[in-house]
Amino acid sequence: MKNNMMCDLETGVCGPGGDDEVMQFIDLSAPKKTIDLYYITDPICSHCWALEPVFRKFTEQYGQYFNTHTLMGGLLEKWDGFADVANGINGPADVADHWREVGEHSRMPIDGTVWLTNPIESSFIPSRVFKVIHKQNPDLANAFLRRAREALFAFNQNIAQDDTMIDLVNQVGLNGEEIIKQSKLPEADTSLHEDFQLVRQLGARGFPTIVLLNEEKKGVKIVGARALEHYISALQQMLPSENITPKQQPNLQTLLKQEKLLFSREIEEFYSIEQNDVKAFINNQLSTADYEMKEILGEQYITMIG
């Protein structure tokens, strides 16, 4: 056993050492995360889909200040007895027009005809899949949620059907058949209802709702899809003694590698550029061998090649 008092002539280290690298970068300035952010959502929530560009930018730039928890809210258990009087929704067919309005307003593509041709019977079904994945890996659960939303809103797929969900789970690198099987067990339903209980405790009734809480369980609640400034302002209220500053954003190549697919509206928000400048920005940032540009519902989007 090496004597801790010995000094190594080769490394120039006295004591146990143990680091092979001569020079290392360390960051002691990272703030202690004293804030919990609860994102209350649902796989079929159209306004949550509309919020994606803003929420991504907020968590990417300011995530160093808080711990993020994604909670399922339970938007639609079943159609029998369901009615959303405020939005004029009494059955699946009524959702299509409402969704199209949200899509046109937000420019996050929404087809909506799935409600006319192959309606989702319950949002609890993909929510339980989310919870099963989340127990294994929260990051992969969020990736599944993103893939599911793309499939539903832009590409008009029924994300409550087994074959679709299996494919989506496979896309994030897990065994789709096994995960779907687990999602039908009582444990998955128990886990989902634990989310519902916490959502009630947080006082959230509509989606999306974002709740920021400090260690004393006091905080700020933001209901609905809002502009980035609302979330930054809320975070600053939670940390009044700190001058909160955004992290440097990843370049487009890194972001696309992480996200796999990005709509024009998301690129515009993330990099604070105008819609007309997106194509030139992409051409400047990416090699044509790395991405493919496509269009759906009048909106441009890019995907990774390979």
N, C-alpha and C positions, 0 to 999 in steps of 0.2 A: 504494500500500500504506500502510495506516494506521500511524503511528509508535507503537510500544508505550509510549513515554514520555508520549504525549499523554493528557490526562484529558478525558473526555466530560462536558460541562456538563449534558446531558440525563439521562444515566444515573447520573452521579456516580461513574463507574468510571475508575480510572487503569490503563493497561495494556490488553492485548488484549480483556479482558471476554469477550464471546461469549454470555453468558446473557441471554435476553430477559426472564425473570421477575425481578421485583423481590424477591419473597420465595419461597424454596423450602424444603421440608422435607427434611432429610437425617438419616440414621440411621447413626452410626458405631459403635453398640453391638452390631450384629449379630455374633454369634460366628463366627470362622473355622471352616468345616466341616472338622474333622479326622477325622471318623468316617464310615465307609462302612457303610450298612445293606444287607444282601443279603436280599431276600425270596424264598425258594425255594418255588415253588408249581406248580400245574398247573391247567388250565382245568376239569378234572372232579373236583378235590379238594373233597369236601364239607366237610371241616373248615376249608379255606381260605375257603369261602363263609361258614361260621359265624364266622370271624375278622373278616370285613369291617367290622362296626361298630366294633370295638376298634382295628383297624389304621388305619382312616380317622381316628379321633380322635387316635391317637398321632402319626401323620405330620402331621396338621393342627396340633397343638399344639406338637410338638417337632421338626418337620422342619427348623427353622433350625439344628439341631445336627449334622445328618448328610446325606449324599448317598444317595439311595435307588436301588437297583438291583434290578429284578425279573428273576428267573431262572426259566426253565422247568425243571422237574425230571424230566419224562418218566414219568408215573405208569403209563400203559398204552400200550405199543407195539402190541400185538395180543392177541386173546384166546387164540390157539393157544399152549398151554403156560403160560398165566398162571394163578396161583392166589395168593390172599391167605388163607393158612390161619388166621392169627390172627383174622381177621374172618369166617371161614367163607364166603369168596367163591371159588367155583370157576368161575363163569360169569356172564354178564350178569344173569340173573334173580335171583341172590343179592344184587346190589347194591341193589335196590329197598328191601328191608326195612332194610338198614344205613343207607341215606340217610334214610329216614323217621325213624329213631331220632335221627340227627344233627339233622334239622330240628326235631323236637319238643323236643329238649334245648336247642337254640340259639335257637329261635324265628325263625330265618331260613328262610323258606318253602322246602321241598323236596318236590316231587311224587314223582319217582322212577319213575313208571310208564313212562317212556321206555325203561327197561331191559327192560321186558316187551314193549313194542310196536314200538320202533324203536331198538335199542341202539347206542350209540356204538362204532364199531369200533376207534378209536385216539385217544388224547388228543394224539398227535404231530401230527395233522392241524391242529387249531386252534392248537396251539403254534407250528407253522411260520408260520401266518398272523400270529400275534403278533410273531414275529421279523422278518418282512418289514416290518410296520408300524413296529416299534421302530427299525429302521434309518433310517426317514424321520423319525419323531417319537415319542419315548418316551411323551409324554403321551397321544397318540392311541392308542398301543398299550395303555396301561393302561385307557383308556376302552373300547377294544374288549374287553379281558378282562372288564371289568365287565358290558358288554352281553351278552357270551357267557354269563357266569354267570347273569345274570337269565334269559336265554332257556332255559338248561338246567335250572337248579334249580327256579325258580318256575313257568316257563311250559312246561316239558316238551318242549323242542325239541332235536333232534339237531344239535349244534353242529359235528359233523364232516362234515355234508353241504354241498355247494357252495352250494345255493340259500339255506340259512340263513346261511352265513358271508358270502355276498355281501351279503345284507340287513344283517347286523350291521356290516360294514365301511362300507357306504353310510351307516349311521346316524351314524358318527363323522366323516363328511364326506370320505371317500376313495372312489376308484373300486373298488367291490367286485370286479368281474369281473377287473380288472387285478391287484389284490392277490392274489386267489386263484390266478390264473395264475402269478404270481411265486412263490407258496408251494409250487408243485409242481416248481420248478426245483432242481437240485442245490445251488445256493448257499444256499437256505433250509434245507435239511437240514444242510449244513455249519455254518451259523450256530446251529442248534438244538443240534447236538452240541458246539459250543463252550460252550454253557450247561451241558450235562451234565458236561463236563470240569471246569468251574469248581465246579459243585455237588459233585462228588466231592472236589475239593481242599479245599472248605469242610467236608467231613465230614458232609454232610447226606444222610440216608437216608429220612426220612419227611417228609411235608408237612402243614401249613406248617412251615417252619423259618426262623427269622430269626437272622441272624448279624451282630453288630456288631463291626467291626474298626477299630483305630486305625492310625496311620501306620507303626507298627512291626509291623503284621499280627498283633497280639494282640487278643483280644476275648472276647466272650460269645456263646454259642449257646443259643437258646431253641427247643425242639421242641414242636410242637403248638399248638393254639389256646388261649391263656392270657388271663387278665384283664389289663386295662390296667396295673395296678400292676407286673406282672412286667417289662413293657417299659420303664417309667419307671425302675424299679430297675436294670435292666441298663444303661440309658443313663447313669445316675448313677455306676455302677461304672466306666464308660468315661471319665467326666469327673470324677474325684474332687475336683479342686480348684475346680470350678465349682458354683455353686448353680443348677442348671438350673430354668428357670421356663417355664411354658407360655405360648404366644402367645394373645392374645384370639381366641376363635372367631368365625367369620363368623355372621351371623344366618341364620335358616332360609331366607329368600328367596334369599340369596346361595348358600347350600349347595345348595338345590334347583335353582337355575339351573345350577350346576356339575355336579350329579350326575344330573339329569333325573328320577330315580325314587328314592324313599327308603322303606324299610319302617319300620314302627313301631319295631321293635327298634333300628334304626339311629338314629332320632331320640332314643329314650330314652337310648341310650349317649352320643351326642354331646353332648346338653344336660343329662345327669344328671337325668332326670325319670322318674317312674313311668309305667307303661303306662296307668293310668287317667287320667293328666293329659295324654296326648298330644293328644287331640282339642281340648281347650281351648287348649293351647299353640299348635297349628297355627292355630286360629281367631284367636288373638291376634297371631300373627306374619305371617299371609298374608291377602291379599284373596281372596275366593271366586272372583274372576275369574282368578286366577293359577294355581290348582291344581285337581286333581280327586282326590277320595278314593275308593279302591277297596278291595276285599278279595279275598284269595286264600288258600286253605288255612287259613282262620280267622284270617289276619293282615291288618291294615290296611296300606295303603301309599298314598303320594301321588305324582302325576306332574304335570309342568308342562303347562299348557294353551298350545298354540301352539308 
